[in-house]
């Protein structure tokens, strides 16, 4: 798997995960969260984390929250 394929896989999984907000509530004992974070916060953390991983692999992936809303997703990264 190439670096970009890895980031695209993370993006696809993030798109799936953000629909499973009950997972955050169910795992409060692991996260220490006392309440459900707003959807925007979850989206922001997912995007920031994926971009952080991209930078660690030398890729300016530039994923945005809007990208998580796109049905078909493909980043043009050089």
C-alpha positions in Angstrom: 0.0 0.0 0.0 1.4 3.4 -0.9 1.3 6.4 1.4 -1.5 8.0 -0.4 -3.5 4.8 -0.5 -3.1 4.6 3.2 -4.4 8.1 3.7 -7.3 7.4 1.4 -8.1 4.3 3.4 -8.0 6.4 6.6 -10.3 8.9 5.0 -12.8 6.2 3.9 -12.8 4.8 7.5 -13.3 8.3 9.0 -16.3 8.8 6.8 -17.8 5.5 8.1 -16.8 6.3 11.7 -18.3 9.7 11.9 -21.8 8.2 11.4 -21.2 5.9 14.5 -21.4 8.6 17.2 -22.8 6.0 19.6 -19.3 4.5 19.6 -18.1 7.7 21.4 -20.8 7.4 24.0 -20.3 3.7 24.5 -16.6 4.1 25.0 -16.7 7.0 27.5 -14.9 4.8 30.0 -11.9 4.8 27.7 -12.0 8.4 26.5 -12.9 10.1 29.8 -15.5 12.2 28.0 -18.4 13.2 30.2 -20.7 14.2 27.3 -21.1 13.6 23.6 -18.9 16.0 21.6 -20.6 18.0 18.9 -20.4 16.5 15.4 -18.2 19.4 14.2 -15.7 18.6 16.9 -15.6 14.9 15.9 -15.2 15.9 12.2 -12.5 18.4 13.1 -10.5 15.9 15.1 -10.8 13.2 12.4 -9.6 15.6 9.7 -6.8 17.0 11.8 -5.6 13.5 12.8 -5.5 12.3 9.2 -3.7 15.4 8.0 -1.2 14.9 10.9 -0.5 11.4 9.8 -0.1 12.7 6.2 2.6 15.2 7.3 4.4 12.4 9.2 4.6 10.6 5.8 5.7 13.7 4.0 2.4 14.4 2.3 0.4 17.7 2.5 -2.9 15.8 2.2 -5.0 18.9 2.9 -8.1 17.0 3.9 -11.0 19.2 4.9 -14.2 18.5 6.8 -16.1 19.2 3.5 -14.2 16.3 2.0 -15.8 14.0 4.5 -19.2 14.9 3.1 -18.3 14.1 -0.5 -19.8 10.8 -1.8 -16.9 10.1 -4.1 -13.6 11.2 -2.7 -10.2 11.4 -4.4 -7.4 13.7 -3.4 -5.1 15.0 -6.0 -1.8 14.9 -4.2 1.6 15.3 -5.7 
